[in-house]
Amino acid sequence: MSYVDTSIIVAALDYLDPRRELALEILEKKEEVYELITVDEDFGREKENIKREHRRENSC
């Protein structure tokens, strides 16, 4: 299991972030990721913390 910095996840979700493509590539290369998103904004409101575990199969 590996850990991904929250800033990479946020960059991957932000369509206006110039680092988005690179962040998506990093996330797609991970086999298993423990994903932690600390804050998600929806129309200016903060949602509660979201914690989830992702298991990805090797795409070879």
PyMOL Python script that loads the backbone (N, CA, C, O; Angstrom):
from pymol import cmd

cmd.read_pdbstr("""\
ATOM      1  N   MET A   1       0.845  -1.164   0.000  1.00  0.00           N
ATOM      2  CA  MET A   1       0.000   0.000   0.000  1.00  0.00           C
ATOM      3  C   MET A   1       0.894   1.231   0.000  1.00  0.00           C
ATOM      4  O   MET A   1       1.920   1.257   0.679  1.00  0.00           O
ATOM      5  N   SER A   2       0.514   2.231  -0.745  1.00  0.00           N
ATOM      6  CA  SER A   2       1.288   3.461  -0.782  1.00  0.00           C
ATOM      7  C   SER A   2       0.398   4.640  -0.414  1.00  0.00           C
ATOM      8  O   SER A   2      -0.829   4.551  -0.451  1.00  0.00           O
ATOM      9  N   TYR A   3       1.027   5.716  -0.070  1.00  0.00           N
ATOM     10  CA  TYR A   3       0.295   6.915   0.316  1.00  0.00           C
ATOM     11  C   TYR A   3       0.530   8.002  -0.716  1.00  0.00           C
ATOM     12  O   TYR A   3       1.637   8.159  -1.231  1.00  0.00           O
ATOM     13  N   VAL A   4      -0.518   8.749  -1.009  1.00  0.00           N
ATOM     14  CA  VAL A   4      -0.434   9.826  -1.978  1.00  0.00           C
ATOM     15  C   VAL A   4      -0.726  11.126  -1.250  1.00  0.00           C
ATOM     16  O   VAL A   4      -1.697  11.223  -0.500  1.00  0.00           O
ATOM     17  N   ASP A   5       0.112  12.118  -1.471  1.00  0.00           N
ATOM     18  CA  ASP A   5      -0.086  13.415  -0.846  1.00  0.00           C
ATOM     19  C   ASP A   5      -1.409  14.022  -1.300  1.00  0.00           C
ATOM     20  O   ASP A   5      -1.791  13.902  -2.464  1.00  0.00           O
ATOM     21  N   THR A   6      -2.098  14.670  -0.377  1.00  0.00           N
ATOM     22  CA  THR A   6      -3.400  15.266  -0.669  1.00  0.00           C
ATOM     23  C   THR A   6      -3.319  16.276  -1.811  1.00  0.00           C
ATOM     24  O   THR A   6      -4.271  16.400  -2.583  1.00  0.00           O
ATOM     25  N   SER A   7      -2.218  16.993  -1.935  1.00  0.00           N
ATOM     26  CA  SER A   7      -2.096  17.998  -2.995  1.00  0.00           C
ATOM     27  C   SER A   7      -2.154  17.367  -4.386  1.00  0.00           C
ATOM     28  O   SER A   7      -2.623  18.001  -5.331  1.00  0.00           O
ATOM     29  N   ILE A   8      -1.685  16.132  -4.521  1.00  0.00           N
ATOM     30  CA  ILE A   8      -1.760  15.432  -5.809  1.00  0.00           C
ATOM     31  C   ILE A   8      -3.209  15.092  -6.133  1.00  0.00           C
ATOM     32  O   ILE A   8      -3.646  15.227  -7.275  1.00  0.00           O
ATOM     33  N   ILE A   9      -3.944  14.653  -5.126  1.00  0.00           N
ATOM     34  CA  ILE A   9      -5.353  14.320  -5.328  1.00  0.00           C
ATOM     35  C   ILE A   9      -6.145  15.569  -5.696  1.00  0.00           C
ATOM     36  O   ILE A   9      -6.967  15.538  -6.611  1.00  0.00           O
ATOM     37  N   VAL A  10      -5.897  16.668  -4.983  1.00  0.00           N
ATOM     38  CA  VAL A  10      -6.598  17.923  -5.256  1.00  0.00           C
ATOM     39  C   VAL A  10      -6.274  18.414  -6.664  1.00  0.00           C
ATOM     40  O   VAL A  10      -7.171  18.855  -7.382  1.00  0.00           O
ATOM     41  N   ALA A  11      -5.015  18.345  -7.065  1.00  0.00           N
ATOM     42  CA  ALA A  11      -4.628  18.775  -8.416  1.00  0.00           C
ATOM     43  C   ALA A  11      -5.318  17.925  -9.477  1.00  0.00           C
ATOM     44  O   ALA A  11      -5.714  18.444 -10.520  1.00  0.00           O
ATOM     45  N   ALA A  12      -5.467  16.636  -9.225  1.00  0.00           N
ATOM     46  CA  ALA A  12      -6.124  15.747 -10.188  1.00  0.00           C
ATOM     47  C   ALA A  12      -7.611  16.064 -10.324  1.00  0.00           C
ATOM     48  O   ALA A  12      -8.192  15.847 -11.388  1.00  0.00           O
ATOM     49  N   LEU A  13      -8.225  16.567  -9.276  1.00  0.00           N
ATOM     50  CA  LEU A  13      -9.656  16.878  -9.300  1.00  0.00           C
ATOM     51  C   LEU A  13      -9.963  18.260  -9.869  1.00  0.00           C
ATOM     52  O   LEU A  13     -11.092  18.524 -10.281  1.00  0.00           O
ATOM     53  N   ASP A  14      -8.973  19.138  -9.894  1.00  0.00           N
ATOM     54  CA  ASP A  14      -9.177  20.522 -10.321  1.00  0.00           C
ATOM     55  C   ASP A  14      -8.901  20.666 -11.816  1.00  0.00           C
ATOM     56  O   ASP A  14      -7.754  20.584 -12.256  1.00  0.00           O
ATOM     57  N   TYR A  15      -9.956  20.879 -12.583  1.00  0.00           N
ATOM     58  CA  TYR A  15      -9.819  20.985 -14.035  1.00  0.00           C
ATOM     59  C   TYR A  15      -9.006  22.211 -14.462  1.00  0.00           C
ATOM     60  O   TYR A  15      -8.483  22.237 -15.576  1.00  0.00           O
ATOM     61  N   LEU A  16      -8.892  23.212 -13.612  1.00  0.00           N
ATOM     62  CA  LEU A  16      -8.148  24.420 -13.954  1.00  0.00           C
ATOM     63  C   LEU A  16      -6.688  24.370 -13.514  1.00  0.00           C
ATOM     64  O   LEU A  16      -5.911  25.262 -13.853  1.00  0.00           O
ATOM     65  N   ASP A  17      -6.316  23.357 -12.778  1.00  0.00           N
ATOM     66  CA  ASP A  17      -4.946  23.237 -12.278  1.00  0.00           C
ATOM     67  C   ASP A  17      -4.037  22.754 -13.402  1.00  0.00           C
ATOM     68  O   ASP A  17      -4.304  21.711 -13.998  1.00  0.00           O
ATOM     69  N   PRO A  18      -2.964  23.492 -13.705  1.00  0.00           N
ATOM     70  CA  PRO A  18      -2.065  23.073 -14.786  1.00  0.00           C
ATOM     71  C   PRO A  18      -1.319  21.768 -14.483  1.00  0.00           C
ATOM     72  O   PRO A  18      -0.768  21.150 -15.393  1.00  0.00           O
ATOM     73  N   ARG A  19      -1.297  21.350 -13.224  1.00  0.00           N
ATOM     74  CA  ARG A  19      -0.627  20.100 -12.840  1.00  0.00           C
ATOM     75  C   ARG A  19      -1.559  18.898 -12.926  1.00  0.00           C
ATOM     76  O   ARG A  19      -1.161  17.788 -12.575  1.00  0.00           O
ATOM     77  N   ARG A  20      -2.782  19.097 -13.383  1.00  0.00           N
ATOM     78  CA  ARG A  20      -3.802  18.041 -13.375  1.00  0.00           C
ATOM     79  C   ARG A  20      -3.372  16.787 -14.136  1.00  0.00           C
ATOM     80  O   ARG A  20      -3.503  15.677 -13.619  1.00  0.00           O
ATOM     81  N   GLU A  21      -2.864  16.950 -15.345  1.00  0.00           N
ATOM     82  CA  GLU A  21      -2.469  15.788 -16.156  1.00  0.00           C
ATOM     83  C   GLU A  21      -1.375  14.976 -15.470  1.00  0.00           C
ATOM     84  O   GLU A  21      -1.431  13.746 -15.452  1.00  0.00           O
ATOM     85  N   LEU A  22      -0.390  15.653 -14.911  1.00  0.00           N
ATOM     86  CA  LEU A  22       0.686  14.967 -14.207  1.00  0.00           C
ATOM     87  C   LEU A  22       0.145  14.245 -12.971  1.00  0.00           C
ATOM     88  O   LEU A  22       0.536  13.113 -12.689  1.00  0.00           O
ATOM     89  N   ALA A  23      -0.750  14.900 -12.242  1.00  0.00           N
ATOM     90  CA  ALA A  23      -1.338  14.283 -11.049  1.00  0.00           C
ATOM     91  C   ALA A  23      -2.139  13.038 -11.420  1.00  0.00           C
ATOM     92  O   ALA A  23      -2.073  12.029 -10.717  1.00  0.00           O
ATOM     93  N   LEU A  24      -2.890  13.098 -12.509  1.00  0.00           N
ATOM     94  CA  LEU A  24      -3.658  11.932 -12.955  1.00  0.00           C
ATOM     95  C   LEU A  24      -2.735  10.781 -13.337  1.00  0.00           C
ATOM     96  O   LEU A  24      -3.030   9.624 -13.036  1.00  0.00           O
ATOM     97  N   GLU A  25      -1.628  11.089 -13.994  1.00  0.00           N
ATOM     98  CA  GLU A  25      -0.659  10.050 -14.361  1.00  0.00           C
ATOM     99  C   GLU A  25      -0.091   9.375 -13.118  1.00  0.00           C
ATOM    100  O   GLU A  25       0.061   8.154 -13.085  1.00  0.00           O
ATOM    101  N   ILE A  26       0.220  10.164 -12.102  1.00  0.00           N
ATOM    102  CA  ILE A  26       0.757   9.608 -10.856  1.00  0.00           C
ATOM    103  C   ILE A  26      -0.260   8.680 -10.212  1.00  0.00           C
ATOM    104  O   ILE A  26       0.088   7.583  -9.776  1.00  0.00           O
ATOM    105  N   LEU A  27      -1.513   9.111 -10.150  1.00  0.00           N
ATOM    106  CA  LEU A  27      -2.549   8.295  -9.515  1.00  0.00           C
ATOM    107  C   LEU A  27      -2.835   7.022 -10.300  1.00  0.00           C
ATOM    108  O   LEU A  27      -3.113   5.979  -9.706  1.00  0.00           O
ATOM    109  N   GLU A  28      -2.771   7.094 -11.621  1.00  0.00           N
ATOM    110  CA  GLU A  28      -3.045   5.916 -12.444  1.00  0.00           C
ATOM    111  C   GLU A  28      -1.945   4.865 -12.338  1.00  0.00           C
ATOM    112  O   GLU A  28      -2.206   3.686 -12.578  1.00  0.00           O
ATOM    113  N   LYS A  29      -0.727   5.259 -11.987  1.00  0.00           N
ATOM    114  CA  LYS A  29       0.380   4.316 -11.870  1.00  0.00           C
ATOM    115  C   LYS A  29       0.363   3.555 -10.553  1.00  0.00           C
ATOM    116  O   LYS A  29       1.030   2.528 -10.430  1.00  0.00           O
ATOM    117  N   LYS A  30      -0.378   4.034  -9.574  1.00  0.00           N
ATOM    118  CA  LYS A  30      -0.419   3.394  -8.260  1.00  0.00           C
ATOM    119  C   LYS A  30      -1.290   2.146  -8.326  1.00  0.00           C
ATOM    120  O   LYS A  30      -2.356   2.164  -8.941  1.00  0.00           O
ATOM    121  N   GLU A  31      -0.842   1.063  -7.697  1.00  0.00           N
ATOM    122  CA  GLU A  31      -1.638  -0.164  -7.658  1.00  0.00           C
ATOM    123  C   GLU A  31      -2.662  -0.106  -6.532  1.00  0.00           C
ATOM    124  O   GLU A  31      -3.845  -0.365  -6.754  1.00  0.00           O
ATOM    125  N   GLU A  32      -2.219   0.228  -5.338  1.00  0.00           N
ATOM    126  CA  GLU A  32      -3.117   0.390  -4.203  1.00  0.00           C
ATOM    127  C   GLU A  32      -2.826   1.745  -3.587  1.00  0.00           C
ATOM    128  O   GLU A  32      -1.672   2.079  -3.321  1.00  0.00           O
ATOM    129  N   VAL A  33      -3.856   2.514  -3.365  1.00  0.00           N
ATOM    130  CA  VAL A  33      -3.677   3.845  -2.809  1.00  0.00           C
ATOM    131  C   VAL A  33      -4.616   4.020  -1.636  1.00  0.00           C
ATOM    132  O   VAL A  33      -5.808   3.729  -1.729  1.00  0.00           O
ATOM    133  N   TYR A  34      -4.069   4.496  -0.534  1.00  0.00           N
ATOM    134  CA  TYR A  34      -4.900   4.896   0.589  1.00  0.00           C
ATOM    135  C   TYR A  34      -5.114   6.383   0.392  1.00  0.00           C
ATOM    136  O   TYR A  34      -4.181   7.174   0.527  1.00  0.00           O
ATOM    137  N   GLU A  35      -6.334   6.762   0.075  1.00  0.00           N
ATOM    138  CA  GLU A  35      -6.629   8.113  -0.363  1.00  0.00           C
ATOM    139  C   GLU A  35      -7.286   8.896   0.759  1.00  0.00           C
ATOM    140  O   GLU A  35      -8.253   8.428   1.359  1.00  0.00           O
ATOM    141  N   LEU A  36      -6.776  10.073   1.046  1.00  0.00           N
ATOM    142  CA  LEU A  36      -7.354  10.930   2.065  1.00  0.00           C
ATOM    143  C   LEU A  36      -7.583  12.304   1.476  1.00  0.00           C
ATOM    144  O   LEU A  36      -6.637  12.987   1.085  1.00  0.00           O
ATOM    145  N   ILE A  37      -8.834  12.705   1.415  1.00  0.00           N
ATOM    146  CA  ILE A  37      -9.180  14.047   0.963  1.00  0.00           C
ATOM    147  C   ILE A  37      -9.668  14.788   2.194  1.00  0.00           C
ATOM    148  O   ILE A  37     -10.687  14.417   2.776  1.00  0.00           O
ATOM    149  N   THR A  38      -8.960  15.820   2.595  1.00  0.00           N
ATOM    150  CA  THR A  38      -9.303  16.474   3.850  1.00  0.00           C
ATOM    151  C   THR A  38     -10.435  17.479   3.712  1.00  0.00           C
ATOM    152  O   THR A  38     -11.249  17.604   4.627  1.00  0.00           O
ATOM    153  N   VAL A  39     -10.513  18.193   2.607  1.00  0.00           N
ATOM    154  CA  VAL A  39     -11.579  19.171   2.427  1.00  0.00           C
ATOM    155  C   VAL A  39     -12.042  19.116   0.985  1.00  0.00           C
ATOM    156  O   VAL A  39     -11.229  19.107   0.060  1.00  0.00           O
ATOM    157  N   ASP A  40     -13.343  19.080   0.798  1.00  0.00           N
ATOM    158  CA  ASP A  40     -13.915  19.124  -0.536  1.00  0.00           C
ATOM    159  C   ASP A  40     -14.900  20.286  -0.557  1.00  0.00           C
ATOM    160  O   ASP A  40     -15.780  20.356   0.301  1.00  0.00           O
ATOM    161  N   GLU A  41     -14.775  21.187  -1.505  1.00  0.00           N
ATOM    162  CA  GLU A  41     -15.668  22.335  -1.559  1.00  0.00           C
ATOM    163  C   GLU A  41     -16.761  22.086  -2.586  1.00  0.00           C
ATOM    164  O   GLU A  41     -16.503  21.603  -3.689  1.00  0.00           O
ATOM    165  N   ASP A  42     -17.981  22.423  -2.205  1.00  0.00           N
ATOM    166  CA  ASP A  42     -19.124  22.295  -3.097  1.00  0.00           C
ATOM    167  C   ASP A  42     -19.889  23.605  -3.020  1.00  0.00           C
ATOM    168  O   ASP A  42     -20.582  23.854  -2.034  1.00  0.00           O
ATOM    169  N   PHE A  43     -19.777  24.446  -4.038  1.00  0.00           N
ATOM    170  CA  PHE A  43     -20.412  25.753  -4.068  1.00  0.00           C
ATOM    171  C   PHE A  43     -20.035  26.584  -2.841  1.00  0.00           C
ATOM    172  O   PHE A  43     -20.882  27.237  -2.231  1.00  0.00           O
ATOM    173  N   GLY A  44     -18.745  26.546  -2.495  1.00  0.00           N
ATOM    174  CA  GLY A  44     -18.239  27.381  -1.419  1.00  0.00           C
ATOM    175  C   GLY A  44     -18.414  26.812  -0.025  1.00  0.00           C
ATOM    176  O   GLY A  44     -17.948  27.422   0.938  1.00  0.00           O
ATOM    177  N   ARG A  45     -19.060  25.676   0.123  1.00  0.00           N
ATOM    178  CA  ARG A  45     -19.248  25.055   1.442  1.00  0.00           C
ATOM    179  C   ARG A  45     -18.269  23.925   1.625  1.00  0.00           C
ATOM    180  O   ARG A  45     -17.968  23.192   0.683  1.00  0.00           O
ATOM    181  N   GLU A  46     -17.769  23.782   2.842  1.00  0.00           N
ATOM    182  CA  GLU A  46     -16.859  22.681   3.137  1.00  0.00           C
ATOM    183  C   GLU A  46     -17.674  21.462   3.542  1.00  0.00           C
ATOM    184  O   GLU A  46     -18.633  21.570   4.305  1.00  0.00           O
ATOM    185  N   LYS A  47     -17.289  20.320   3.032  1.00  0.00           N
ATOM    186  CA  LYS A  47     -17.931  19.062   3.412  1.00  0.00           C
ATOM    187  C   LYS A  47     -17.105  18.386   4.483  1.00  0.00           C
ATOM    188  O   LYS A  47     -15.978  18.800   4.757  1.00  0.00           O
ATOM    189  N   GLU A  48     -17.651  17.360   5.085  1.00  0.00           N
ATOM    190  CA  GLU A  48     -16.905  16.613   6.096  1.00  0.00           C
ATOM    191  C   GLU A  48     -15.760  15.847   5.457  1.00  0.00           C
ATOM    192  O   GLU A  48     -15.742  15.633   4.245  1.00  0.00           O
ATOM    193  N   ASN A  49     -14.822  15.442   6.267  1.00  0.00           N
ATOM    194  CA  ASN A  49     -13.656  14.703   5.768  1.00  0.00           C
ATOM    195  C   ASN A  49     -14.095  13.398   5.122  1.00  0.00           C
ATOM    196  O   ASN A  49     -15.032  12.743   5.577  1.00  0.00           O
ATOM    197  N   ILE A  50     -13.400  13.039   4.060  1.00  0.00           N
ATOM    198  CA  ILE A  50     -13.692  11.801   3.344  1.00  0.00           C
ATOM    199  C   ILE A  50     -12.438  10.943   3.379  1.00  0.00           C
ATOM    200  O   ILE A  50     -11.350  11.389   3.015  1.00  0.00           O
ATOM    201  N   LYS A  51     -12.610   9.719   3.819  1.00  0.00           N
ATOM    202  CA  LYS A  51     -11.473   8.806   3.857  1.00  0.00           C
ATOM    203  C   LYS A  51     -11.912   7.516   3.178  1.00  0.00           C
ATOM    204  O   LYS A  51     -12.943   6.946   3.536  1.00  0.00           O
ATOM    205  N   ARG A  52     -11.156   7.063   2.223  1.00  0.00           N
ATOM    206  CA  ARG A  52     -11.513   5.815   1.553  1.00  0.00           C
ATOM    207  C   ARG A  52     -10.269   5.083   1.068  1.00  0.00           C
ATOM    208  O   ARG A  52      -9.214   5.675   0.839  1.00  0.00           O
ATOM    209  N   GLU A  53     -10.429   3.825   0.927  1.00  0.00           N
ATOM    210  CA  GLU A  53      -9.316   3.010   0.439  1.00  0.00           C
ATOM    211  C   GLU A  53      -9.625   2.576  -0.983  1.00  0.00           C
ATOM    212  O   GLU A  53     -10.724   2.109  -1.284  1.00  0.00           O
ATOM    213  N   HIS A  54      -8.644   2.737  -1.844  1.00  0.00           N
ATOM    214  CA  HIS A  54      -8.791   2.349  -3.249  1.00  0.00           C
ATOM    215  C   HIS A  54      -7.878   1.165  -3.521  1.00  0.00           C
ATOM    216  O   HIS A  54      -6.721   1.145  -3.099  1.00  0.00           O
ATOM    217  N   ARG A  55      -8.391   0.218  -4.202  1.00  0.00           N
ATOM    218  CA  ARG A  55      -7.533  -0.870  -4.676  1.00  0.00           C
ATOM    219  C   ARG A  55      -7.620  -0.886  -6.191  1.00  0.00           C
ATOM    220  O   ARG A  55      -8.697  -1.014  -6.774  1.00  0.00           O
ATOM    221  N   ARG A  56      -6.489  -0.757  -6.794  1.00  0.00           N
ATOM    222  CA  ARG A  56      -6.439  -0.746  -8.253  1.00  0.00           C
ATOM    223  C   ARG A  56      -5.665  -1.952  -8.741  1.00  0.00           C
ATOM    224  O   ARG A  56      -4.648  -2.337  -8.162  1.00  0.00           O
ATOM    225  N   GLU A  57      -6.153  -2.533  -9.798  1.00  0.00           N
ATOM    226  CA  GLU A  57      -5.453  -3.675 -10.382  1.00  0.00           C
ATOM    227  C   GLU A  57      -4.332  -3.184 -11.289  1.00  0.00           C
ATOM    228  O   GLU A  57      -4.411  -2.115 -11.895  1.00  0.00           O
ATOM    229  N   ASN A  58      -3.320  -3.978 -11.356  1.00  0.00           N
ATOM    230  CA  ASN A  58      -2.201  -3.647 -12.233  1.00  0.00           C
ATOM    231  C   ASN A  58      -2.680  -3.725 -13.677  1.00  0.00           C
ATOM    232  O   ASN A  58      -3.278  -4.722 -14.082  1.00  0.00           O
ATOM    233  N   SER A  59      -2.421  -2.689 -14.445  1.00  0.00           N
ATOM    234  CA  SER A  59      -2.943  -2.621 -15.818  1.00  0.00           C
ATOM    235  C   SER A  59      -1.980  -3.181 -16.861  1.00  0.00           C
ATOM    236  O   SER A  59      -2.078  -2.832 -18.038  1.00  0.00           O
ATOM    237  N   CYS A  60      -1.070  -4.027 -16.455  1.00  0.00           N
ATOM    238  CA  CYS A  60      -0.121  -4.626 -17.416  1.00  0.00           C
ATOM    239  C   CYS A  60      -0.777  -5.692 -18.245  1.00  0.00           C
ATOM    240  O   CYS A  60      -0.129  -6.297 -19.099  1.00  0.00           O
TER     241      CYS A  60
END
""", "prot")
cmd.dss("prot")
cmd.show_as("cartoon", "prot")
cmd.util.cbc("prot")
cmd.orient("prot")
